[in-house]
Amino acid sequence: SSDVCSSDLMKTFALACLVASACAMSEIESAFLGYITEFGKSYSNMAEYEMRLTNFAQKHSVIRAHNAEESAYKLGHNKMSDWTEEEYASVLTYKPNMVNSTVVESDVSPMGYSPVDWRSTSCLSPVQDQGQCGSCWAFSSVASMENKYCAQNGTLYKLSEQQLVDCVNLCFGCNGGNAALAFRYWESHNAMSEASYAYTAKDGTCAYNASSATPVKAVSYTGVTADSPDSMKAALVNNIMSVAIQANQLSFQLYSSGVFTNTNCGTQLDHATNVVGWGTEGSMDYWIMRNSWGASWGESGYMRLEIVNGVGLCGIQMQPNFPVAN
């Protein structure tokens, strides 16, 4: 009779496991269905649905585990939660050290600095979305150029990222580039507007037209002293800057809100963004980083990263630079 009891127990246990896994699955699947609705996803067949669900479930468990811990930042779902690792890697295409820039030592004030936030000015256009083209470098360059010209001349033009993707021969379009090469291109070509050269999120043939371009050009570009938060704070007084980071970790991909404090995100620079300011929360200073993954990522398209000495979190202090506009 003990065998019968243990056999019944086993059956009950197996049933409980089945029910539990079915509940877990339905919880994840119902979260996935909500996700599909929120982000307007559609899949071509059941096989793709299953594959996307698997990707989503993996991110879902990472998000839940992180958010259950005490942390200064939260993770959450975004448009990339159903992407494969390969799809995510395809948008991380920053090419470091393709060109040297003249580093101008910023005047570092012994009195320190007051927080700066260019989002509260009229010299920053809305956050853009690069889509599934590896053109982060073009978006980073454009944001810096728009801001610098506006800060000097008082007019904010919405410039064309596609012009850079198609026309900067030393870069690789949707397969990557860097801001310094874009700034160098603008030294001999005026920037066209978004309206006259629309973004397509794919490589195209250069259609530069000088007669319909804006008056915006670069005179030169300037590197900010590397690994120096004070030099970056000094530079932010007069303009935003293009920076490079390592962005291939899930904690970065799924960042949702708060001050990012993850010291394990690496320094293999693979993504170009902008730093548009800095602030303080409690005893912690943070950079305000602008991304090009749309306003649904992070804090309306932005991320706050704790300012630490040296290379900075994710290498954000390694290669800061900005253009000098005409």
Secondary structure, DSSP 8 states (H G I E B T S, - for coil): -HHHHHHHHHHHHHHHHHHHHHHHHHHHHHHHHHHHHHTT---SSHHHHHHHHHHHHHHHHHHHHHHTS--SEEE---TTTT--HHHHHTT--B-TTSS---B------TT----EEGGGSSS-----B-TTSB-HHHHHHHHHHHHHHHHHHS----B-HHHHHHH-TTS-TTB-B-HHHHHHHHHHS---BTTTS---SS-------GGG--S--EEEEEE--TT-HHHHHHHHTT--EEEEE---SHHHHTEEEEEE--TTS-S---EEEEEEEEEEETTEEEEEEE-SB-TTSTBTTEEEEE--STT-GGGTTSS-EEEEE-
